[in-house]
């Protein structure tokens, strides 16, 4: 389904027009929050004052907060039952097990679990997973959209095709092109592993195919035909950059079809980060653009779990990113290129697909808007030029690629959008998944983290542990189990059903104030196969 028309309201990153405040709006604590359209336009050019921070994510007494904002005349306590909680948590879960051959699994991947929990309406996150059919390996990725879901939707549909094409040898590219020329059936490139809710845009399929074909034609022309090993890192970087370039070009050229014309503009003016893993045997490459993360779960000899980070956040907390941005622009912009930890004071991630308002020249933006549909031309957000906008582009989709050679102790990989990492520490994420996969979570001593716990409280924790072991709380999906903890954990690190119920009962207007969309893929590795690779060396 297409992205909502709210996309072009003054929103920059994962926020929506407030229906709560009359003179200010709310947003996630990380991202730009803009005022409603009836606020003077001078207010729209800057991030809100830090005084608004208390409005961004109220963490306590939210029922009184809703009463004060007239959501209910009296504080209401409504708790979902455990089956209702499970129904919500499991609505988007998906699992895939790699098929066995002759009773053996010869892949380094046993399978994966994925899930999503929306906070935005509609959800702006996307996920993708596919097996490469003409080359080896599997692709898995999470995509975090902002200013709507149009860009994350397009990237989730298209990026894996660009990567797969980039990995194809010259002979296969020629074979595919000849098949298109002669009207023969094409070789399948990818086998998708999708949840029924993970859709493809049928209306744009021809446009997307034509852009992809142009890309592989250029690869054919550039390649001399000499056999050479394909560099996976280079292929990933080229695929990311080429897709972002095509998104920009499609928006500039437009389309005679009014629906497609508006679609490509929505995709280009919104944005998305991406974190993608390519697993081929023991070779693991992670390509990251933005602030989603890839985390490796390693089991030590004593059975404990440690987290190995395989990606870097591209934001103001990354000193190398700050330095890169400052070096790419004149010295007189050193103080304006990043303000309040945001790109030009507006955008939290320093790398992203789309977001042409941070890439195009002012003249190009004006030309596209003036020649575009009325929905675009009449919208104040599209006319808004970021402050101190002198030397674009300020934003890139080029990924940072990390390589890791898998070892037998590397048990799983977690790919997740920032909605997870904002609520849980990486070590807790790995421990919870590791204990879940090994069935150890009911055998560990209860940790209270230094808190003084009464006998009654300890009895409650033990009762809760016993309840977890019942069929009602038993998760069949590692990503679902992780989301349950991310949303429902109490101060002792245990799932509190009352808290979980409250968080899942939040109305749409409030849910986004407490958390972001959460999208998770947990990839489980086959230690026996990984070990066999090592023994062959």
Helices and strands as residue ranges (DSSP letters): G 5-8, G 41-45, G 50-52, H 53-56, H 62-68, H 82-89, E 94-97, E 109-117, E 125-132, E 138-146, H 150-167, H 170-182, E 190-192, H 205-222, H 232-253, H 258-269, E 271-280, E 283-289, E 293-299, E 305-309, H 319-327, G 331-333, E 338-339, E 342-343, E 353-354, G 356-358, H 362-371, H 374-377, H 380-383, E 400-405, E 410-416, H 418-421, H 426-438, H 455-468, H 478-488, H 497-505, H 508-514, E 518-525, H 527-536
